[in-house]
Amino acid sequence: MDCGKGSSVCLVGDNLDYVLFKLAIEAASRGRRVWFISVKPLEKVPPEIEPPCKQILQLITFIYLSDFARLMRHLNGIHKWKHLPSVVVVKGFDAYCDQSGCGLSSRGAAFLMATLLDCLRFLGKKQACSSVLVISCSKSALSQAAPADSVKVLVDMYLDFFFPPVEDSAGLLERIKALDLLN
């Protein structure tokens, strides 16, 4: 893998807190710094997850950015951060791309993905290791996106791995772990 590139993963579903938080914990338990970015704070640790120890939690930075502009400012200031992550999780990617209040904007999604991938490349080069981006998108946002081809173009252009909605969170987590992105 090209260290400057990294890997990008998109998960689609309406209840992915377990999978996203578990991935963050898994990465941190391997000594990787994680940014967990979300529009709203996580209200609690998903019930299926045993709260991690202090040392692991110290490697996870929870960042709550309420809109597209704040997220873009944060990402564009990544070079100013002292402790850079090697894993970036964006919960609710579609919420950030809904600039007009009318659903997933393909222009906003493309702009945000390009910025996220620029950050991923910067992180990989700065740390001389592979970096990982995991984004989640709601099922309803993808089903409302018009035209559907625009979503396919985003997936084909920007993402290394795409996981459509599934009911089995544990199975999804195992499929992602099998990609061996966190080593």
Disulfide bonds with the S-S distance in Angstrom:
none
